Amino acid sequence: MDTTIASNKPNEALKAIYLTAEDLNLAASLLYQAYHDDPLLMEILNSSKSSSFAYEKKLRALIREELNCFWQRHEPLVGLFKEGALKAVACVFKSDSKIKAQRMWHWRLKLMLSAGYLTTQQLIEKENTIRQALDEYDYYHFLAFIAVAPGMQKQGVGSFLLRALDDLINTDDDTLGLAVYITRDDLKPLFITDGFKSIKKLEFCNISGDLLFKLKASI
């Protein structure tokens, strides 16, 4: 199967393809850098009351377990490559996926051991609330994580990755579109420019964020 999702022809310097098992460690590193200062994760992972080492350990554990869960359930893990090097990554799941808010029992166990019971429950509650807020859309895709390598930011890479996700979603006749929840105001223009609309404000742990949705082009 051709795993290419999109490329910026004619020179094809950037190419979006599905990640392989060998790419997961690099993907985890990009996600760690991107979400290290995410205000909601910092609050849930209790960064203000933990040492920097403890916080970083919990964040790495969360990202590792999430990636493993996506991989095992065959959910789309999309990487953006330039000259063979991973420059950006996006993790997507379908609303009818076997990936539920509670994940699998071993996901819960591993995360509780590394990040704690309260953290695990807060993450589950957050996802349950987001899913309930999207009930009216019936069937959709959800962008759980997105990251661009520090040296590639503000070069249109994020926009190209979102366009690649459009290509991915357009192959699914039943999906209504793509949803994402963001808590950083500096990221909102990227999604709004790409056609996302803000549909609801949601707050978790006193951190407010925007739930955005982009209808599939054919709808």
N, C-alpha and C positions, 0 to 999 in steps of 0.2 A: 504494500500500500504506500502511495506517495504521501509522505507526512508533511509536505510543504503546504502551509495555509495561505501565505501571501508573501510577495517580495516586491521591493520597490524597483521595478523594471524601469529603464532597460539595463542599468548596470548591476542590479541585484546586490548592492552592497549590504543591504539588510534583508534578512529572510526569517519569516516566522514559521517555526516547525514545532511539532510535538516533542516534548522532552523525552529522553531515554533515562533509564535507571542511572546511567553514568553521569547524568547532568544534575541529579538531585542535590548533591552537596554544594555545587556552585549556585544552584537556585536558592538553597537555604541561606547561603552567605549574602546574596543580593537582598533577599527578604529581610534578613536580620538588620542590614544597614538601613533599609527603607523604613522599617517599623520600630527602630530603636527609640525614636522620639515621638512615637504615636501617642497622643495624650490619653486615649482610652486604654490602650494596653498598659501604659505606664501606671494608670490608676488601678486597673484590675490586678496587675502583677505587683502592686504595692511598692512601686519604686521609691516613694518618699520615705518609707520605713524600712527599706532593705538596703544592704550595701550594694554598690554598683555591681560587684561580682555576683551577688545573689540574684539581682534583677536580670542581669545578662544571661545567667544560667537558665532562669525560668523562661526567658524569651526564646532562647535557642531551643529549649525543650519543646515549647509550644509550636514553633515553626517546624521543627523536625517531625513531630507527631502529626501535624496537619498535612505536611507533604506526603508522609508515608500513607496516611489515610486516603488522600486523593489518588495516590498511585495505585494502591491496592484495590480501590473501587473503580479504577479506569476512568476517572473524571479528567476533563481536559486540563493539561498542564502545558501551557504554550510558552515557548522560549523565542526570543528575538536574538538572532545571531548576526555578527558582522565578522567576516573573514574567519569563521569557525569558532569565534569566542562568544560566549553568552553575555549579552548586554542588557537584557530585560526579561522579565518573566511575569506571567499572569496565571492565576489559579481560578478555575471556573467550575461550578457544579450546577446540575439541572435540578429544578425544584422537586422533581419526582425521584431524585437520586436516592440510592440506599444510604448516602451520607446524610444522616439526620443530625439534629442539634446535639443529641446525646452521643453521637458517633458510635463506635463499637466498644464493647466492654473493655477490651485491652487498651484502647485509646484513653478511656476514662481512668483506668488504673495507672497507666504510665504517666499521664499528666498529673494526676493527684499526687503521685509519688515525687514528681519533680517540681511541680508548681503549687501544690496544695489543694485541699478539698474546696475551700471557699473560691479560689480562683477558677477552678474547673466549673463549679456551679454557676458563677457569674458569666462565664463564657457561654454556657449552655442557655442561660436565661436570655442573654443578648441575642443569640441566634434565633431562639424561639420567638422573641418579640419582633424581630425583623421579618421572619416568615409570616407571622400573623398580619403584619402591616402590608404584606404583598399578596394576601389571600385573593383579592379581587382579580389578580392577573392569572390565576389558575396555573398555567404552565409557563415557566420562564427560566432563564439562566441567571446565575448570580456570580458576580466577580468578587471572590473572597479576598484575594491578595493581588497586588500589582506592584512591581518594583522596576526601577531603571538604574543601571550602574551609575555611580556618582560622576564619572567622567563623561557620561553620555547625556546628562540632563540638560534641558533647555536647548535641545537640538532636534526636536520633533520626533524623538524616539517613542515617547509615550503616546503621541497621537497615532503614529504608525502602528503601534501595538494594538490600540483600540480599533483601528480599521481592520487589522487582522482578525480581531474577535468578531467584528461584523461579518467577515467572510465565514467564520466558523458557525455563527448563529444562523446565517442565511441558508445553511445546508440542512437545518432542522425545520421542517415544514410546520411543526406544531407549536414551537415556542413563540411567545409574544414579544420577547425582547430581552434586554440585559439590565439587571439591577446592580447597584453598588451602594454601600454605606460608607461615608467618609466623615472624619472628624477634624480634618485639617483644612482651613479655609484656603490655603495656598494651592491646594489640589483641585478645588472646585472649578476654576476656569477651564482646566484641561477637559473635564467631563462636559461642562456646559457647551463649550465650543464644539465638542464632538456630537452634540445633539441630545444629551441627557437633560431631563427635566427634574427639578426638585419636587417630590410628591409628599414628603412628610418630614417633620423634625422629630427626632427621637433622642432621648437622653438616657444614659446609663452611667451610674456612679458619678452623677453631677457633671458629666461630660456630654455636651450637646453635639449632635451631628446631623447630616443631611442624608436622607434616603433618596436616591436618584434612580430614574428609570428611563431607558431609551427603547422606544418601540422599534421593532424590526422594520426595515425600510419598506417591505411589501405590504405592511398593515396600514 
